[in-house]
Amino acid sequence: MTTLDATASAPVATPAPEPRARLLEGMARAVASKGYADTTIADIVREASVSRRTFYENFADKAECLIALYELASGNAIGVLRAAIDPHSDWQAQVEQAMGAYFGVLMRNPVLLRTLFIEILGLGAPGLAARRRANQQLADLMLDVVNNRPGERLRKTPLQPAMAMAVVGGINEMVLQAIEQDRASELQELVAPAAALLRAAVFAEF
């Protein structure tokens, strides 16, 4: 099982060298089975089929391993999102296609999704920094799709970075709410409101 079950045909982050990659997959399997709080280093190394010594050669602790897993999973999900964009279609169609693919990847492993969206926030500054980097990647992709769309521009000024980040934050909050309400299997229902949120930001008047 690949991290967050990204499709094999989709572009993914550059594979980590062995045995680090095995440890990250081991972490993903352990967390998917038990959740982060109950996952131990013994669980991770057993799932990865490596030694405890190998773990500590790659990560200082369980939290550092989780951050690395989060970054890999985020890269994979964003790769799926990017691959779903048709550069020849209208930007609004591009956004809905991409969001459908993105939410589809996220909903395939609810336990891991909860860990990567909620428990990462419990790791303090390093976890928040990793979350911020992932959010910036999403905002940058959004800016590229909207501001470089084909055809006539529909507003005089392009979508601004602050507004793109606000949209990313809003989408994250919708995902978090779905997780907290045990509706992680229904993330596709967020495509329409997420697209509406972006349209509101694009056409906002300043």
N, C-alpha and C positions, 0 to 999 in steps of 0.2 A: 504494500500500500504506500503510495507516495504521500508526501506531506500535504495535508488538506485535500488529498485525493485529486490533485490536478491531473487533467488528461495527458496522456503520453504525447499527444501531438502538439500540445501547447508549449510555447517557449517557457522555460523555467530559469530560475537563477542558476548561475554556474555551479555545477555539482561540487560539493566540498570534497577534499581529498580523504581517502580512507586513512584511519578508521573514524575520523570525525563524522563523515556522512552516516556511518553505521550507528554512531551514538545518537545523532539527531533523529534518525528513523526509530531507534530504540526508545528515545524520549517520547516521540509522537505516539508510538504504540502503547507505551506505559500510561501516558496521560489519557489517551482515548479510552483505556480500560478502567483506570482508577481515579482520574482527576489529578491535578498537580499536587494538591495538599497531601494526598496519600501515596504519591509516587516517591520511591526511595532511589538512591543511587544504585542499590542492589538490583532494583527492578530495571533500571535503565541498562545496566551492563548485561543483565541476563537477556533482555530483549535484543540487545545489540551484539550479543555473543562475543564480548570483549572482556578484558579484565578491569578490575577497579583501578589498577595502576594506569591503564590506558585512559580511563576516564579523566583522571587527574592530570594526565599529560596534555589533555585538550581543554579542560574546563576547571576553573577554580572550585566551583560548587554547582549545585542543582539550579540555582537562579541564573547563573551565567549560561548554562546549557539551555534553559528555557528561553532566554533572550535570543540566543543563536537560532533556536527553532522558530521563534516568532519571526525573525528576519527572513529566514528561508521560506516559511509559509506565506508571509506577506509578499515576498518576491514572486512566488509561484502564482498566487492569486492575481497579482497585478499583471503578470505575464498572460494569464488567461483573459483578463479584461482587455489588455492591449490587442491580443490576437483576434478578439471578437469585433474589433472596430473595422468597418468598411470605409476606407478613406474617400471613396467615390460617392457615398450616400450623404444625405442631408445630416447636419450635425445632430439634430434631435433624434433621428433614427439611430445614428451611431451610439448616442448615449444610452438609449433604451436597450439596444442589443448588448452593449458592453456591460451594463448593470445587470442584465439578466444572466449573463455568463458569470459575472463576479459573484452574485448572490448564490448561483447554482453551485459554485465551488465551495463557498462558505458553509452551505447547509448540509454538505455530505457527511460531516463528522461533528455532531452537536457537542460532544464532550470536549474535543480538542478546540472547537470554536469557542466554547466558554472559557477555556484556559487562556487562549490567545487574545480574547477581547476583554476579559475581566481580571483574571488572576495576574496577568502581566502588569496591571496597575498596582499590584501589591508589592512590587519589587523596588519601589522607591524611584530615585532619580534615574538609574540605568534603564528601568522598564519604561518610564515616561519618555526618555530620550529615544528609545527604540520605536515607541508608538509614534512619536513626533516625526521621525524619519519616514516611517511608512505613510503617515498622513501627507507628508510633503510630496511623496512620489505620486499619490493619488491626485493631489491638487495640481501638480505639474502636468499630469496626463490630461486632466480635465481642461486646463488652460490651453493645451495644445489642440485638443479636439474642437473646442468651442471657438477659439480665436483663429484657427487655421482651417475652418470649415469651407467647403466649396460654395460658390455662388455669391450672391450679393450680401454684404453685411446688413444685419437687421438693427444695428444700433451704432451710434457714432463712435463710441469708445469700446474697447475690448473688455472682456471679463477681467476683473482685477484680481491679483493674487489673494488679497484678503477675503474677497467674496468667494473664491474657489475654496479656500480653507474653511470658510464658514459652512459651505455646502458639505464638505467632507465631514466636518464635525456633526452636522445634522444627520447625515447618513449613519455615522457611527452610533449616534444616540438611538436611532431607530433600530439598528441591529442589537444594541445592548438591551433595549426594552423587549425586543422579541426573545432574546435569550432568557432574560429574567422571568418572562411570562411563559416559558417552556414552549415557545413557538418558533424554535430554530429551524424546524422543518418547513416553515411557511415563509421563508425569506423572499421567495419570488413575489410575494404580495407587496414587497417594498419597492419593486421596480417603478410602479406608477407614481407613488409619492416622492420617491427620490428624484425621478425625472422632473416632476413638477417643481420641486425645490430648486433644481438647477435652472429651469426655465425662469423662475421668479428672480433668481440672482442675475441671469443674463439680461433680462429686460428691465431690471430695476433702474429707476431714474435717480440721479444724484443731483 
